[in-house]
Amino acid sequence: MCRFLRYCISHCLHTAMTRLEEVNDEVSVWSSVRWLGYLSSLNLLVALCLGLYVRWEKSAETIFLVIFVLALMVVGVACLLYYYFNLERLSLLLLHPSFGFLLGLLCFLNSPALESDVKERASNYLLLSSVVLRTLWALLDRLFGCTRYRPAFLTTAERLELVGFTTASTVLHIQKSLSVMVLVVALATLIVALRMKALLALPNLVCFAVMAAALFFRSLNLSTNPFALACFFSQLICDPLLDVYFSGLSVTERWQPFLLWRGLWRRLTLLPLLAVQVAFVALAVRKVADPELLLVMVPGLAVCLLFWAICHIVFIITVWGFHSKLSECQRVCSSQLSVRNRLDKIMASKGMRHFCLISERLVLFTLASTVALAALCWQSSSSVFVSVFLLVLPLESLFHGLFYELGRALGGTSVGYAVVIPTNYCSPDGQPMLLPPDQVQELNRRSTGMVNNIQRFFAHHLIEAFGCDYSTSGVTLEALQAKIKSFLELRTADGPRHDTYVIFYSGHTHRSGEWALAGGDTLRLDQILEWWREKNSSFCSRLILVLDCENSLPWANHIRNAEGVYAAVQGAALAKAKDVEDPPQLGDFTAQWVEYNCNPNSAIQWCERGRDGFCRLRHLQALERLRAAPADREVISPTTGGCTSLD
């Protein structure tokens, strides 16, 4: 048997060295690092075979010899498929469940008599060296940028190894086997939580490792191999744990498999969630079956169960509501003809951020109720209770992480209102005058273009349009005041205020920046800010004023001194024309600003700020002043690399 084992190992080494010589001319950092992975797998294979051989030698049971031979055959077939037929995926489908199964056998088929065996200790050291090499390989792979991150809850290798380990647990008594299976599902859920970067993933990892090692396997009353357990746990946890730091995927990219599921399948996931919760409560209530604790525990248990039930009913309703809102976002996304409106932008426009911020706190109460119930009804001698508790924690932590991440990553809701008064000539007091007949057509074309551009801006950023008022005869102060006040009172369909309110104005202004309205009336910035304070006194919404008029600078300077408001002004100043045939016109800034904000491939290039603080493009000087920096929805101010957010 030793001769046969030596032959297999030497043949594998010969094949590996031959393969190394073939690719010697194409040596790269990635290929060099990858050989660490091969060496780790080879160490693991030798450790598994040696461990099985020791168990066969000590017990003389034929089943160990059969498994040993079958394992070598599977490894041999996998090597043939990988090296000679380039069927890498198929070979891994054979190797990973075999590794999980054999590690499970080494773990569960253990006895104290093996601890003194030299070959068993050698097998344990090989398992540890495999863990070290595997961790080093994964770390170097990420440091050298060789890892490709893809949205996935579990990789194929992880699923297969978990299935293999679960299959190996069937050698135990049915109750112990069931406990191990639940623990494996809990481990899979923990891996998902780490890969999704859930906020409570790392505390869950510590809790899982401590409780599984100190309580679960002790409650099984079973002698297990800690080296095999550590190897299996490390093999699976290594990648997702490192990805908590190294993965650069965004929140929606990490959760993409879940967010893109159809509504029916997402709602069906509530069934196993409900089943786990019911099983947890049923196991917890068994504590009351002890007559000595009955009178002491019933009052506290009743209160705790009531709190748990209320929190979890709210939790289920919250998750159901999330699925409903997500399904609505998916329908909008599928109806979009352009791919520019990604799902995260649609979710932002539908008020998902506000929903997630509230849901995060509700799920936190759900977690607290679960921990409180588990602490009150703790059963350290029950392996099933411990494993179900370790499953419930990461499941609820996953939803908490989802709501927490989306609440901080998604943009808020926005609503916009535009006023365009197409007159280019004013009297000395700022009142509009009639245009010469030959200028009317050109003015109408530019004004219509402004309306179209601002509507494009609203549509691109999924800003709800309150209206675009276009008036050739001017607007009265009363009408504009009523419209703006109604606009500032707008709320989302769910009830809360919008995160951002955008007002666009293009028309007549005085030198002080006041809007020149019909009938000789004017609208000052202080009036708008006063209306804004009235409507937004107890909220933190933002107001953005976009001005395409001749006198934007006074308002841009004045907004910096305003107190108690979250507001910003984006405007433009017309520079002196150097080309008399192509003078700057109102509407040029709107066209260029909208194109710059809506087209990532725009050829428009704003230069660096000059000494006067303006950004120049042709005959335009773009200016921006903030009272409080908005956040979340990207709207690029016309500066090189400058970016202001909109919600």
C-alpha positions as CSV (number, residue, x, y, z in Angstrom):
1,M,0.0,0.0,0.0
2,C,2.8,2.4,0.8
3,R,4.5,1.5,-2.5
4,F,1.2,2.3,-4.3
5,L,0.9,5.6,-2.5
6,R,4.5,6.5,-3.3
7,Y,3.9,5.7,-6.9
8,C,0.8,7.9,-7.1
9,I,2.5,10.9,-5.5
10,S,5.6,10.6,-7.7
11,H,3.4,10.4,-10.8
12,C,1.5,13.5,-9.7
13,L,4.8,15.4,-9.1
14,H,6.2,14.3,-12.4
15,T,3.0,15.5,-14.2
16,A,3.2,18.8,-12.4
17,M,6.8,19.4,-13.2
18,T,6.2,18.5,-16.9
19,R,3.4,21.0,-17.0
20,L,5.7,23.6,-15.4
21,E,8.3,23.1,-18.0
22,E,5.7,23.5,-20.8
23,V,4.7,26.9,-19.5
24,N,8.1,28.0,-18.5
25,D,8.3,30.5,-21.4
26,E,5.1,32.1,-20.3
27,V,5.9,32.6,-16.6
28,S,4.0,35.4,-15.0
29,V,3.2,36.5,-11.5
30,W,-0.2,34.9,-11.7
31,S,1.1,31.5,-12.8
32,S,3.8,31.6,-10.1
33,V,1.2,32.4,-7.4
34,R,-1.2,29.8,-8.8
35,W,1.4,27.1,-8.1
36,L,1.0,27.8,-4.4
37,G,-2.7,26.7,-4.8
38,Y,-1.6,23.5,-6.5
39,L,0.9,22.8,-3.7
40,S,-1.8,23.5,-1.1
41,S,-4.1,21.0,-2.9
42,L,-1.4,18.5,-3.1
43,N,-0.6,18.8,0.6
44,L,-4.3,18.4,1.4
45,L,-4.6,15.3,-0.8
46,V,-1.6,13.6,0.8
47,A,-2.9,14.5,4.3
48,L,-6.3,13.0,3.5
49,C,-4.9,9.8,2.0
50,L,-2.5,9.4,5.0
51,G,-5.3,10.0,7.4
52,L,-7.5,7.4,5.7
53,Y,-4.6,4.9,5.6
54,V,-4.0,5.4,9.4
55,R,-7.7,4.7,10.1
56,W,-7.7,1.6,8.0
57,E,-4.5,0.4,9.6
58,K,-5.9,0.9,13.2
59,S,-9.4,-0.5,12.6
60,A,-8.7,-3.0,9.8
61,E,-12.2,-2.1,8.4
62,T,-12.4,-2.6,4.6
63,I,-14.6,0.5,4.1
64,F,-11.6,2.7,4.8
65,L,-9.6,0.9,2.1
66,V,-12.4,1.2,-0.4
67,I,-12.8,4.9,0.3
68,F,-9.0,5.3,0.1
69,V,-8.9,3.6,-3.3
70,L,-11.9,5.5,-4.6
71,A,-10.4,8.8,-3.5
72,L,-7.2,8.1,-5.4
73,M,-9.2,7.1,-8.5
74,V,-11.3,10.3,-8.4
75,V,-8.1,12.4,-8.0
76,G,-6.5,10.5,-10.9
77,V,-9.5,11.1,-13.2
78,A,-9.6,14.7,-12.2
79,C,-5.9,15.2,-13.0
80,L,-6.4,13.5,-16.4
81,L,-9.3,15.7,-17.2
82,Y,-7.4,18.8,-16.1
83,Y,-4.0,18.3,-17.6
84,Y,-4.7,16.2,-20.7
85,F,-8.1,17.3,-21.8
86,N,-8.2,20.9,-20.4
87,L,-11.6,20.2,-18.7
88,E,-10.8,22.3,-15.7
89,R,-14.4,22.8,-14.6
90,L,-15.2,19.1,-14.8
91,S,-12.1,18.2,-12.9
92,L,-13.0,20.7,-10.1
93,L,-16.5,19.2,-9.9
94,L,-14.9,16.0,-9.0
95,L,-12.2,17.3,-6.7
96,H,-14.0,19.7,-4.4
97,P,-16.8,17.4,-3.2
98,S,-14.2,14.7,-2.7
99,F,-12.1,17.0,-0.5
100,G,-15.2,18.0,1.5
101,F,-16.2,14.4,2.0
102,L,-12.8,13.1,3.0
103,L,-12.3,16.0,5.4
104,G,-15.6,15.1,7.0
105,L,-14.6,11.5,7.3
106,L,-11.3,12.5,9.0
107,C,-13.2,14.8,11.3
108,F,-16.0,12.4,12.4
109,L,-14.2,9.0,12.3
110,N,-11.7,9.9,14.9
111,S,-10.6,8.2,18.2
112,P,-8.2,9.0,21.0
113,A,-6.1,6.1,20.0
114,L,-5.0,7.9,16.8
115,E,-3.5,10.8,18.7
116,S,-0.3,8.9,19.5
117,D,0.2,7.6,16.0
118,V,3.1,9.2,14.1
119,K,1.4,9.0,10.7
120,E,-1.7,10.7,12.2
121,R,0.3,13.6,13.5
122,A,2.0,13.9,10.1
123,S,-1.4,14.0,8.5
124,N,-2.4,16.8,10.9
125,Y,0.7,18.8,10.2
126,L,0.1,18.4,6.5
127,L,-3.5,19.7,7.0
128,L,-2.1,22.8,8.8
129,S,0.5,23.4,6.1
130,S,-2.3,23.1,3.5
131,V,-4.2,25.8,5.3
132,V,-1.1,28.1,5.5
133,L,-0.4,27.6,1.8
134,R,-4.0,28.2,0.8
135,T,-4.2,31.4,2.8
136,L,-0.9,32.6,1.4
137,W,-2.0,31.8,-2.1
138,A,-5.4,33.7,-1.7
139,L,-3.6,36.7,-0.1
140,L,-0.9,37.0,-2.9
141,D,-3.5,36.4,-5.5
142,R,-5.3,39.6,-4.3
143,L,-2.2,41.6,-3.6
144,F,-1.0,41.1,-7.2
145,G,-4.5,41.9,-8.6
146,C,-5.0,38.5,-10.2
147,T,-8.5,37.9,-8.6
148,R,-11.6,38.6,-10.7
149,Y,-14.5,39.5,-8.5
150,R,-17.9,38.4,-9.7
151,P,-21.3,38.8,-8.0
152,A,-22.1,35.5,-6.4
153,F,-23.3,34.3,-3.0
154,L,-21.3,31.0,-3.0
155,T,-18.8,29.8,-5.6
156,T,-19.2,26.4,-7.1
157,A,-16.2,25.1,-5.2
158,E,-17.7,26.2,-1.9
159,R,-21.0,24.6,-2.6
160,L,-19.4,21.3,-3.6
161,E,-17.2,21.2,-0.5
162,L,-20.2,22.0,1.7
163,V,-22.2,19.2,0.1
164,G,-19.3,16.8,0.4
165,F,-18.9,17.5,4.1
166,T,-22.6,17.2,4.7
167,T,-22.6,13.8,3.0
168,A,-19.8,12.7,5.3
169,S,-21.9,13.5,8.3
170,T,-24.3,10.7,7.4
171,V,-21.9,8.3,9.1
172,L,-23.1,9.7,12.4
173,H,-26.4,9.0,14.3
174,I,-29.3,10.6,12.5
175,Q,-29.8,13.3,15.2
176,K,-26.1,14.2,15.2
177,S,-26.1,14.2,11.5
178,L,-29.0,16.6,11.3
179,S,-27.3,19.0,13.7
180,V,-24.1,18.9,11.5
181,M,-26.2,19.6,8.4
182,V,-27.8,22.6,10.0
183,L,-24.4,23.8,11.1
184,V,-23.1,23.5,7.5
185,V,-26.0,25.5,6.3
186,A,-25.2,28.1,9.0
187,L,-21.6,28.2,7.7
188,A,-22.8,28.7,4.1
189,T,-25.0,31.6,5.3
190,L,-22.0,33.1,7.2
191,I,-19.9,32.9,4.0
192,V,-22.6,34.8,2.1
193,A,-22.7,37.4,4.9
194,L,-18.9,37.9,4.6
195,R,-19.0,38.1,0.8
196,M,-21.9,40.6,1.0
197,K,-19.8,42.6,3.5
198,A,-22.8,42.7,6.0
199,L,-22.2,45.0,8.9
200,L,-22.4,42.2,11.5
201,A,-20.6,39.6,9.4
202,L,-17.4,39.7,11.4
203,P,-19.1,39.5,14.8
204,N,-21.0,36.6,13.4
205,L,-17.8,34.9,12.3
206,V,-16.3,35.2,15.8
207,C,-19.5,34.0,17.4
208,F,-19.7,31.0,15.0
209,A,-16.1,30.0,15.5
210,V,-16.2,30.2,19.3
211,M,-19.6,28.6,19.8
212,A,-19.0,25.8,17.3
213,A,-15.6,24.9,18.8
214,A,-16.6,25.3,22.5
215,L,-20.2,24.2,22.5
216,F,-21.5,22.5,19.4
217,F,-19.0,19.6,18.9
218,R,-18.8,19.1,22.7
219,S,-22.6,18.7,22.8
220,L,-22.4,16.0,20.1
221,N,-20.4,13.8,22.6
222,L,-18.2,12.9,19.7
223,S,-14.4,12.7,19.4
224,T,-13.6,14.9,16.4
225,N,-10.3,15.8,14.7
226,P,-9.8,19.5,15.3
227,F,-7.1,19.8,12.6
228,A,-9.6,18.5,9.9
229,L,-12.3,20.8,11.2
230,A,-9.9,23.8,11.2
231,C,-8.8,22.9,7.7
232,F,-12.3,22.6,6.3
233,F,-13.4,25.9,8.1
234,S,-10.3,27.8,6.9
235,Q,-10.6,26.5,3.3
236,L,-14.1,28.0,3.0
237,I,-13.7,31.2,5.1
238,C,-10.4,32.3,3.7
239,D,-11.6,33.9,0.4
240,P,-14.8,35.7,1.7
241,L,-12.9,37.0,4.7
242,L,-10.1,38.5,2.5
243,D,-12.7,39.9,0.2
244,V,-14.2,41.9,3.0
245,Y,-11.1,44.1,2.5
246,F,-10.0,43.5,-1.1
247,S,-13.3,43.3,-3.0
248,G,-14.1,46.5,-4.9
249,L,-17.6,45.6,-5.9
250,S,-20.3,48.1,-5.1
251,V,-23.3,47.3,-2.9
252,T,-25.7,46.6,-5.8
253,E,-23.0,44.6,-7.6
254,R,-22.5,42.4,-4.6
255,W,-26.2,41.9,-4.1
256,Q,-26.9,41.6,-7.8
257,P,-27.9,37.9,-7.8
258,F,-30.6,38.7,-5.2
259,L,-31.7,42.0,-6.6
260,L,-32.2,40.6,-10.1
261,W,-34.3,37.6,-9.0
262,R,-37.9,37.7,-10.0
263,G,-40.4,38.7,-7.4
264,L,-41.9,35.2,-7.0
265,W,-38.6,33.6,-6.3
266,R,-37.6,36.3,-3.9
267,R,-40.9,35.9,-2.0
268,L,-40.5,32.1,-1.9
269,T,-37.2,32.6,0.1
270,L,-39.5,33.8,2.9
271,L,-40.7,30.2,3.4
272,P,-37.4,28.7,4.5
273,L,-36.8,31.8,6.6
274,L,-40.1,31.3,8.3
275,A,-39.4,27.6,8.8
276,V,-36.0,28.4,10.5
277,Q,-37.7,30.9,12.8
278,V,-40.4,28.6,13.8
279,A,-37.9,25.8,14.5
280,F,-35.8,28.1,16.6
281,V,-38.8,29.1,18.8
282,A,-39.9,25.5,19.1
283,L,-36.5,24.4,20.3
284,A,-36.2,27.4,22.6
285,V,-39.6,26.6,24.3
286,R,-38.4,23.1,25.1
287,K,-36.5,24.7,28.0
288,V,-39.8,25.2,29.8
289,A,-40.3,21.4,29.8
290,D,-38.0,21.2,32.8
291,P,-40.4,21.2,35.8
292,E,-37.8,22.8,38.1
293,L,-37.6,25.9,35.8
294,L,-41.3,26.1,34.9
295,L,-42.5,28.6,37.5
296,V,-39.4,30.7,37.2
297,M,-39.2,31.0,33.5
298,V,-42.8,31.3,32.3
299,P,-43.3,35.0,33.1
300,G,-40.0,36.1,31.6
301,L,-40.4,33.7,28.7
302,A,-43.9,35.1,28.0
303,V,-42.6,38.6,27.8
304,C,-39.6,37.6,25.7
305,L,-41.8,35.6,23.3
306,L,-44.2,38.5,22.9
307,F,-41.3,40.9,22.1
308,W,-39.8,38.3,19.7
309,A,-43.2,37.7,18.0
310,I,-43.9,41.4,17.5
311,C,-40.3,42.1,16.1
312,H,-40.5,39.1,13.7
313,I,-43.9,40.0,12.4
314,V,-42.7,43.5,11.6
315,F,-39.5,41.9,10.1
316,I,-41.6,39.6,7.8
317,I,-43.8,42.6,6.8
318,T,-40.7,44.7,6.1
319,V,-39.0,42.1,4.0
320,W,-42.3,41.6,2.0
321,G,-42.5,45.3,1.5
322,F,-38.9,45.4,0.3
323,H,-39.7,42.7,-2.3
324,S,-42.8,44.7,-3.5
325,K,-40.8,47.9,-4.0
326,L,-37.9,46.0,-5.6
327,S,-40.4,44.3,-8.0
328,E,-41.7,47.7,-8.9
329,C,-38.1,48.9,-9.6
330,Q,-37.5,45.9,-11.7
331,R,-40.5,46.6,-13.9
332,V,-39.4,50.2,-14.4
333,C,-35.9,49.0,-15.2
334,S,-37.1,46.4,-17.8
335,S,-39.3,49.1,-19.5
336,Q,-36.4,51.5,-20.0
337,L,-35.1,51.5,-23.5
338,S,-31.7,52.8,-22.5
339,V,-29.3,50.9,-20.2
340,R,-28.2,54.2,-18.6
341,N,-30.9,54.0,-16.0
342,R,-29.4,51.3,-13.8
343,L,-31.4,49.5,-11.2
344,D,-29.7,51.4,-8.3
345,K,-30.7,54.8,-9.8
346,I,-34.3,53.5,-10.2
347,M,-34.3,52.3,-6.6
348,A,-33.1,55.7,-5.5
349,S,-35.8,57.5,-7.4
350,K,-38.5,55.2,-5.8
351,G,-37.5,56.1,-2.3
352,M,-35.7,52.9,-1.4
353,R,-33.1,54.7,0.7
354,H,-35.6,56.0,3.1
355,F,-37.3,52.6,3.3
356,C,-34.0,50.8,4.0
357,L,-32.9,53.3,6.6
358,I,-36.1,52.6,8.6
359,S,-35.9,48.8,7.9
360,E,-32.3,48.6,9.2
361,R,-33.5,49.7,12.6
362,L,-36.4,47.3,12.6
363,V,-34.2,44.4,11.7
364,L,-31.8,45.4,14.5
365,F,-34.7,45.0,17.0
366,T,-35.4,41.6,15.4
367,L,-31.8,40.6,16.0
368,A,-32.0,41.8,19.6
369,S,-35.1,39.8,20.3
370,T,-33.5,36.7,18.8
371,V,-30.4,37.1,21.1
372,A,-32.6,37.8,24.1
373,L,-34.8,34.7,23.5
374,A,-31.7,32.5,23.0
375,A,-30.0,33.8,26.2
376,L,-33.2,33.1,28.2
377,C,-33.7,29.6,26.8
378,W,-30.0,28.7,26.3
379,Q,-29.4,24.9,26.0
380,S,-25.7,24.2,25.7
381,S,-26.3,20.5,25.8
382,S,-28.5,20.5,22.7
383,S,-26.5,20.5,19.5
384,V,-29.6,21.1,17.4
385,F,-30.5,24.3,19.3
386,V,-26.9,25.7,19.0
387,S,-26.8,25.0,15.3
388,V,-30.2,26.5,14.6
389,F,-29.2,29.6,16.6
390,L,-26.0,29.9,14.6
391,L,-28.1,29.7,11.5
392,V,-30.7,32.3,12.6
393,L,-28.1,34.9,13.5
394,P,-26.4,35.3,10.0
395,L,-29.7,35.0,8.3
396,E,-31.1,38.1,10.1
397,S,-27.7,39.8,9.9
398,L,-27.8,39.4,6.1
399,F,-31.1,41.4,5.9
400,H,-29.7,44.0,8.3
401,G,-26.6,44.3,6.2
402,L,-28.7,44.6,3.0
403,F,-30.8,47.4,4.4
404,Y,-27.8,49.1,6.0
405,E,-25.7,49.1,2.8
406,L,-28.5,50.2,0.5
407,G,-29.6,52.9,2.9
408,R,-26.1,54.5,2.7
409,A,-25.3,53.7,-0.9
410,L,-28.5,54.6,-2.8
411,G,-29.3,58.2,-3.7
412,G,-32.4,59.9,-2.4
413,T,-35.5,61.1,-4.2
414,S,-35.4,64.3,-6.2
415,V,-38.1,66.6,-7.7
416,G,-37.5,69.4,-10.1
417,Y,-39.3,72.6,-11.4
418,A,-38.3,74.8,-14.3
419,V,-39.3,78.3,-15.3
420,V,-38.2,79.6,-18.8
421,I,-39.1,83.2,-19.9
422,P,-37.8,83.6,-23.5
423,T,-37.0,87.3,-23.8
424,N,-33.5,88.6,-24.5
425,Y,-34.1,92.3,-24.5
426,C,-35.0,94.4,-21.4
427,S,-35.7,98.0,-20.6
428,P,-33.2,99.8,-18.3
429,D,-35.3,98.9,-15.3
430,G,-35.2,95.2,-16.2
431,Q,-38.6,94.8,-17.7
432,P,-39.0,92.7,-20.8
433,M,-39.5,94.4,-24.2
434,L,-40.9,93.1,-27.4
435,L,-38.3,91.5,-29.8
436,P,-37.8,92.5,-33.4
437,P,-39.7,90.1,-35.7
438,D,-36.5,88.7,-37.2
439,Q,-35.3,87.6,-33.7
440,V,-38.5,85.8,-32.6
441,Q,-37.9,82.5,-34.4
442,E,-34.3,82.2,-33.1
443,L,-35.4,83.1,-29.6
444,N,-38.2,80.5,-29.6
445,R,-35.7,77.9,-30.9
446,R,-33.3,78.5,-28.1
447,S,-36.0,78.7,-25.4
448,T,-37.5,75.4,-26.6
449,G,-34.1,73.9,-26.6
450,M,-33.6,75.0,-23.0
451,V,-36.9,73.3,-22.0
452,N,-35.9,70.1,-23.8
453,N,-32.5,70.1,-22.2
454,I,-33.7,70.5,-18.6
455,Q,-36.4,67.8,-19.2
456,R,-33.5,65.6,-20.5
457,F,-31.6,66.4,-17.3
458,F,-34.6,65.4,-15.1
459,A,-35.2,62.2,-17.1
460,H,-31.6,61.2,-17.0
461,H,-31.2,61.5,-13.3
462,L,-34.8,60.2,-12.6
463,I,-35.8,63.5,-11.0
464,E,-39.6,63.7,-10.7
465,A,-40.7,66.7,-12.8
466,F,-43.1,69.0,-11.0
467,G,-43.4,71.1,-14.2
468,C,-41.6,73.2,-16.8
469,D,-43.3,76.5,-17.2
470,Y,-42.7,78.3,-20.5
471,S,-44.1,81.8,-20.8
472,T,-43.4,84.4,-23.5
473,S,-45.4,87.1,-21.7
474,G,-43.7,86.8,-18.3
475,V,-44.9,85.4,-15.0
476,T,-46.6,87.3,-12.1
477,L,-45.1,87.2,-8.6
478,E,-48.4,85.7,-7.2
479,A,-48.5,82.9,-9.7
480,L,-44.8,82.1,-9.3
481,Q,-45.0,82.3,-5.5
482,A,-47.9,79.9,-5.4
483,K,-46.1,77.5,-7.8
484,I,-42.8,77.5,-5.9
485,K,-44.5,77.1,-2.5
486,S,-46.5,74.1,-3.8
487,F,-43.3,72.7,-5.2
488,L,-41.5,73.0,-1.9
489,E,-44.3,71.2,-0.1
490,L,-44.1,68.1,-2.4
491,R,-43.5,64.7,-0.7
492,T,-42.8,61.2,-1.9
493,A,-45.6,58.6,-2.4
494,D,-44.6,57.0,0.9
495,G,-45.0,60.3,2.8
496,P,-41.5,61.7,3.6
497,R,-40.1,64.8,1.9
498,H,-37.9,64.5,-1.1
499,D,-34.1,64.6,-0.4
500,T,-33.5,67.2,-3.1
501,Y,-35.5,70.0,-4.7
502,V,-34.1,71.5,-8.0
503,I,-35.4,74.8,-9.4
504,F,-34.2,75.9,-12.8
505,Y,-34.7,79.5,-14.0
506,S,-33.9,81.2,-17.2
507,G,-35.3,84.7,-17.8
508,H,-34.9,88.3,-16.9
509,T,-32.9,89.5,-13.9
510,H,-31.8,92.8,-12.4
511,R,-28.1,93.5,-11.8
512,S,-28.7,92.5,-8.2
513,G,-29.7,89.0,-9.4
514,E,-33.4,89.5,-8.6
515,W,-35.8,87.8,-11.1
516,A,-37.7,90.4,-13.1
517,L,-41.3,89.4,-13.3
518,A,-44.4,90.7,-15.0
519,G,-46.0,93.9,-13.7
520,G,-42.7,95.3,-12.4
521,D,-42.5,92.8,-9.5
522,T,-39.3,91.0,-8.5
523,L,-38.3,87.8,-6.7
524,R,-35.3,88.0,-4.4
525,L,-33.2,85.1,-3.2
526,D,-34.1,85.9,0.4
527,Q,-37.8,85.3,-0.4
528,I,-37.1,81.8,-1.8
529,L,-34.9,80.9,1.1
530,E,-37.5,82.1,3.6
531,W,-40.1,79.9,1.9
532,W,-37.6,77.1,2.0
533,R,-37.0,77.6,5.8
534,E,-40.8,77.4,6.4
535,K,-41.2,74.1,4.5
536,N,-37.9,72.5,5.5
537,S,-37.4,73.7,9.1
538,S,-37.4,70.3,10.7
539,F,-36.0,68.4,7.8
540,C,-32.6,68.1,6.0
541,S,-33.7,68.2,2.4
542,R,-31.5,70.2,-0.1
543,L,-32.4,73.0,-2.4
544,I,-30.5,73.5,-5.7
545,L,-31.0,76.6,-7.8
546,V,-29.8,76.3,-11.4
547,L,-29.7,79.7,-13.1
548,D,-29.2,80.5,-16.8
549,C,-29.5,84.2,-16.8
550,E,-27.3,87.3,-17.1
551,N,-26.9,88.1,-13.4
552,S,-26.2,84.8,-11.6
553,L,-23.2,86.0,-9.6
554,P,-25.0,88.0,-6.9
555,W,-27.1,85.0,-5.9
556,A,-24.1,82.7,-6.0
557,N,-22.2,85.0,-3.7
558,H,-25.2,85.6,-1.4
559,I,-26.0,81.9,-0.8
560,R,-22.7,81.5,1.0
561,N,-23.9,83.9,3.7
562,A,-27.3,82.4,4.2
563,E,-27.9,80.8,7.6
564,G,-30.0,77.7,8.5
565,V,-30.5,76.3,5.0
566,Y,-29.1,73.5,2.9
567,A,-28.9,75.1,-0.5
568,A,-26.6,75.5,-3.6
569,V,-26.6,77.8,-6.6
570,Q,-25.3,76.8,-10.0
571,G,-25.1,79.5,-12.6
572,A,-23.2,81.1,-15.4
573,A,-21.9,84.5,-16.3
574,L,-21.6,85.6,-20.0
575,A,-18.1,86.7,-20.8
576,K,-17.3,89.5,-23.3
577,A,-17.7,88.2,-26.8
578,K,-14.6,88.0,-28.9
579,D,-16.4,86.8,-32.0
580,V,-19.2,89.3,-32.9
581,E,-20.7,86.7,-35.3
582,D,-21.1,84.1,-32.5
583,P,-21.8,86.0,-29.2
584,P,-22.7,84.1,-26.1
585,Q,-26.5,83.6,-25.6
586,L,-28.7,82.5,-22.8
587,G,-29.2,78.8,-23.2
588,D,-25.6,78.0,-24.1
589,F,-24.8,77.2,-20.5
590,T,-27.9,75.0,-20.0
591,A,-27.1,73.0,-23.1
592,Q,-23.4,72.4,-22.2
593,W,-24.1,71.8,-18.5
594,V,-26.8,69.2,-19.2
595,E,-24.6,67.5,-21.8
596,Y,-21.8,67.4,-19.4
597,N,-23.9,65.9,-16.6
598,C,-25.9,63.4,-18.8
599,N,-23.3,62.1,-21.2
600,P,-20.2,60.4,-19.7
601,N,-18.6,60.5,-23.1
602,S,-19.2,64.2,-23.7
603,A,-16.5,66.0,-25.6
604,I,-17.1,69.2,-23.5
605,Q,-14.0,70.1,-21.5
606,W,-14.2,72.8,-18.9
607,C,-10.9,74.4,-18.2
608,E,-9.3,74.9,-14.7
609,R,-10.6,77.7,-12.6
610,G,-9.2,81.1,-13.3
611,R,-8.1,83.7,-10.8
612,D,-11.6,85.0,-10.5
613,G,-12.9,81.5,-9.4
614,F,-14.9,80.9,-12.6
615,C,-14.6,78.0,-15.0
616,R,-14.5,79.1,-18.6
617,L,-15.8,77.4,-21.8
618,R,-16.0,79.5,-24.9
619,H,-17.7,82.7,-23.7
620,L,-19.2,81.2,-20.5
621,Q,-18.0,81.5,-17.0
622,A,-19.6,78.7,-14.9
623,L,-19.9,79.4,-11.2
624,E,-21.2,77.4,-8.2
625,R,-21.7,78.3,-4.6
626,L,-22.8,75.9,-1.8
627,R,-24.3,76.7,1.6
628,A,-24.3,73.0,2.5
629,A,-22.8,70.3,0.4
630,P,-25.5,68.0,-1.1
631,A,-24.7,64.3,-1.3
632,D,-25.7,61.1,-3.1
633,R,-26.9,61.7,-6.6
634,E,-24.1,62.7,-8.9
635,V,-24.4,66.0,-10.8
636,I,-21.1,67.3,-12.1
637,S,-20.3,70.9,-11.6
638,P,-18.4,72.3,-14.6
639,T,-15.0,72.0,-13.0
640,T,-12.2,69.7,-14.0
641,G,-12.8,66.6,-11.9
642,G,-15.3,68.6,-9.8
643,C,-18.4,66.7,-8.7
644,T,-21.4,67.9,-6.7
645,S,-24.1,65.5,-5.7
646,L,-27.8,66.1,-6.1
647,D,-29.5,64.2,-3.3
